């Protein structure tokens, strides 16, 4: 496909396009010509429905042509451009992508300025936990969220939870495990042993959250025999398995174990006994090789900021908070959260992850 050539456009193989006119645009011309011909054809069609359908396709051709030209010329300011490809099996495709480095100006123009007031609410907007009996707003904890949205004048309010976390949750931190980044095999061996221990404790009923499919599938192999022996159905995301189907199976069988990655950290609601155990394998730091994240970190660095402390750490804390939030969905839910990443106690920044959690009993496990 002559439109894309990621070898010429990206220095690190992530598909990022660094400069305009990196490709020869062989698409816009033929697409515009096809659109013109389809419009001419529509004029000769008597049936109104067929005529409208052809005209609609002609308009889509022009839209595709304009998008292709926009991508090649990179006329959108302060944006990052990249190509994503999927070439497995028969579904071979390439997608041209563009996204703004900063969504604040767009939100200001299309949402904040036209409205008298805007209310934004979520359980994961702040990277700091509200202190008990402190009803004051905590602006500092909202800085990451408000900065990303370009907010300048705003009010914040951090409220307590209706859940009785001290009675409903206990947190375990397996502090003795080595870092996965430097001792991957040793970590997987120790993590597998720890996971089996907690699966016995709750008789399954567990979400095990990963940050990569590679590690997920390795753990799937490590746990398969154990789960078979203990009659714990093992469900794993990936390899064409639909998320909704996995969740349906997990809800139906209260002793099942589900291994999930990115999309299971948030937006998943499993109240009741089926989910009594959430195991977080690694702190959810994003790998900075995605073109959009890479460009955002470069911009922070060029402005004198710290990519890690200004972006990567607060982003990971929010996602960690979302992962924790999978467990308690109602006032009658109970269970445990297990953290297998020892960095929460061995690194200076690790305390920020524990501090974002609601007050509940926490056990630092120092021996496997």
Secondary structure, DSSP 8 states (H G I E B T S, - for coil): -TT--HHHH-SSSS-EE-STT-S---SHHHHHHHHHHHHHHHHT---HHHHHHHHHHHHHHHHHHHHHHHHHHT-STTEEEEEEEE-STT--EEEEEEEES--HHHHIIIIITTSS------SSS-SS---TT--S--TGGGHHHHHHTT--S--------SS-HHHHEEEEEETTS--TTT-HHHHHHHHHHHHHHHHHHHTS-EEEE-S-HHHHHHHHHHHHHHHHHTT--EEE-BTTB-HHHHHHHHHH-TT-EEEE-GGGSSS----STT--EEEE-S-----TTSHHHHHHHHHHHHTT--HIIIIIHHHHHHHHHHHHTTS--STT--EEEEE--THHHHSGGGHHHHHTS-S-EEEEE---
